[in-house]
C-alpha cells in the first residue's frame, strides 16, 4: 500500500457519492469483485453489479438517505468508521454502527458492517447517552481487534 494514499479521504469521497446518490461515482471506489459482509463473516453480496442493484434500489426508495461519520480509525489497508445513517424509510429513527473497509490499492475490496438502531437499543433497556457511547466504542474496538487478530478471514494479499 502506497504511503501516498489518504484512505480517510477516499472514504470521505465515497461517502459524499453515497450521500449524493451518485451510483456510478459511489461504485467507482470499489473493486469489480468487492465483497460486503455482515460482521464478522456473513457474505451479503459480492461484485459491483450486485452492489449496483442493491444500492440503486436503496437510493431510489430512500431519497433523503445520507451517512455521517462520527469517528474513524485508519490502519492501512483498513479504515474503521463509526457511521450513522439517516433518512431510511424503515429506520426513521436512524441507525448507527461500525463499518470496516479494506483497501486493495486505491479501491475498496471488502466491507464489514455491524449496525444497530439507536432507538431499538434504548427501548430494550433504559440507557444513558454514556452507556450508548460505550456500546459504540466496544463495537468499534471489537471490530478493530477482529481485524488485528485475524478473526476476520482476510485474503492472502491482505497479509503482505
C-alpha positions as CSV (number, residue, x, y, z in Angstrom):
1,X,0.0,0.0,0.0
2,X,1.4,3.3,-1.1
3,X,2.2,5.8,1.7
4,X,0.8,8.5,-0.6
5,X,-2.8,7.1,-0.4
6,X,-5.0,9.0,2.0
7,X,-7.5,6.2,2.8
8,X,-9.6,8.5,5.0
9,X,-10.0,11.0,2.2
10,X,-11.0,8.2,-0.2
11,X,-13.7,7.1,2.3
12,X,-14.9,10.7,2.6
13,X,-15.2,10.9,-1.2
14,X,-17.1,7.6,-1.3
15,X,-19.5,8.8,1.5
16,X,-20.1,12.0,-0.4
17,X,-21.0,10.0,-3.5
18,X,-23.3,7.9,-1.3
19,X,-25.0,11.0,0.1
20,X,-25.4,12.4,-3.4
21,X,-26.9,9.1,-4.5
22,X,-24.5,9.1,-7.4
23,X,-24.4,5.4,-8.0
24,X,-21.7,5.3,-10.7
25,X,-19.4,7.6,-8.7
26,X,-20.1,5.6,-5.5
27,X,-19.3,2.2,-7.2
28,X,-16.1,3.7,-8.7
29,X,-14.5,3.5,-5.2
30,X,-14.8,-0.4,-5.2
31,X,-13.0,-3.2,-6.9
32,X,-15.0,-5.1,-9.5
33,X,-15.3,-8.2,-7.2
34,X,-15.7,-6.4,-3.8
35,X,-17.4,-8.2,-1.0
36,X,-19.8,-6.9,1.6
37,X,-20.1,-8.8,4.9
38,X,-22.3,-8.6,7.9
39,X,-19.9,-8.7,10.8
40,X,-18.0,-10.9,11.4
41,X,-18.1,-13.0,8.2
42,X,-21.5,-13.4,6.7
43,X,-21.3,-12.6,3.0
44,X,-24.2,-10.4,2.0
45,X,-23.3,-9.7,-1.6
46,X,-20.3,-9.7,-4.0
47,X,-19.3,-7.6,-7.0
48,X,-20.2,-4.2,-8.5
49,X,-23.2,-5.5,-10.4
50,X,-24.8,-6.9,-7.3
51,X,-24.0,-3.7,-5.5
52,X,-25.5,-1.7,-8.4
53,X,-28.8,-3.5,-8.0
54,X,-28.8,-3.2,-4.2
55,X,-27.7,0.4,-3.8
56,X,-29.7,1.6,-6.9
57,X,-32.9,0.3,-5.2
58,X,-31.8,1.7,-1.8
59,X,-31.2,5.2,-3.2
60,X,-34.5,5.1,-5.2
61,X,-36.6,4.1,-2.2
62,X,-34.9,6.5,0.2
63,X,-34.3,9.9,-1.4
64,X,-33.2,11.5,1.8
65,X,-30.7,8.7,2.8
66,X,-27.4,10.0,4.0
67,X,-24.5,8.9,6.1
68,X,-22.4,10.8,8.6
69,X,-19.1,9.7,10.1
70,X,-18.7,10.2,13.8
71,X,-15.2,8.7,14.4
72,X,-12.6,7.0,12.4
73,X,-9.5,4.7,12.8
74,X,-7.1,4.4,9.8
75,X,-4.7,1.5,9.9
76,X,-3.7,0.7,6.3
77,X,-5.1,-1.2,4.5
78,X,-8.1,-0.7,6.8
79,X,-10.4,2.1,7.7
80,X,-12.8,1.6,10.6
81,X,-15.7,4.2,10.8
82,X,-18.5,4.7,13.3
83,X,-21.2,5.8,10.9
84,X,-24.8,7.0,11.3
85,X,-27.4,6.6,8.6
86,X,-30.4,8.9,8.3
87,X,-33.4,9.1,6.0
88,X,-34.1,5.3,5.6
89,X,-37.8,4.6,5.1
90,X,-37.8,1.6,7.5
91,X,-35.5,3.2,10.1
92,X,-36.9,6.7,10.6
93,X,-35.1,6.9,14.0
94,X,-31.7,6.4,12.2
95,X,-29.2,3.6,12.5
96,X,-25.6,3.7,13.6
97,X,-22.9,1.2,13.6
98,X,-19.3,0.3,12.7
99,X,-18.1,-0.2,9.1
100,X,-14.7,-1.6,8.3
101,X,-13.3,-1.0,4.9
102,X,-10.3,-3.0,3.5
103,X,-8.4,-1.5,0.5
104,X,-6.6,-3.1,-2.3
105,X,-4.5,-0.1,-3.6
106,X,-6.8,2.9,-4.0
107,X,-10.0,0.8,-4.2
108,X,-12.2,-0.8,-1.5
109,X,-12.1,-4.6,-1.8
110,X,-14.1,-5.7,1.3
111,X,-16.6,-4.1,3.7
112,X,-17.7,-5.5,7.1
113,X,-20.7,-3.8,8.7
114,X,-22.2,-4.1,12.2
115,X,-25.1,-1.8,12.8
116,X,-28.0,-1.3,15.2
117,X,-30.8,1.1,15.6
118,X,-30.3,3.6,18.5
119,X,-34.0,3.6,19.3
120,X,-34.2,-0.2,19.4
121,X,-31.2,-0.3,21.7
122,X,-32.7,2.3,24.0
123,X,-36.1,0.6,24.1
124,X,-34.6,-2.8,25.2
125,X,-33.2,-1.3,28.3
126,X,-33.0,2.2,29.9
127,X,-29.7,3.7,28.9
128,X,-27.8,6.9,29.4
129,X,-26.0,8.5,26.5
130,X,-22.8,7.4,28.1
131,X,-23.9,3.7,28.0
132,X,-24.9,4.0,24.3
133,X,-21.5,5.7,23.6
134,X,-19.7,2.8,25.5
135,X,-21.6,0.3,23.4
136,X,-20.5,2.0,20.2
137,X,-16.9,2.1,21.5
138,X,-17.0,-1.6,22.4
139,X,-18.3,-2.5,18.9
140,X,-15.7,-0.4,17.2
141,X,-13.0,-1.9,19.5
142,X,-14.3,-5.5,18.8
143,X,-14.2,-5.0,15.0
144,X,-10.8,-3.4,15.1
145,X,-9.4,-6.2,17.2
146,X,-11.0,-8.8,14.9
147,X,-9.1,-7.3,12.0
148,X,-5.8,-7.1,14.0
149,X,-6.1,-10.7,15.4
150,X,-7.2,-12.4,12.2
151,X,-10.8,-13.2,13.4
152,X,-12.0,-11.8,10.0
153,X,-10.9,-14.1,7.2
154,X,-8.5,-12.0,5.2
155,X,-7.3,-13.0,1.8
156,X,-3.6,-13.8,1.3
157,X,-2.8,-10.5,-0.3
158,X,-4.0,-8.5,2.7
159,X,-1.3,-10.0,4.9
160,X,1.5,-8.7,2.8
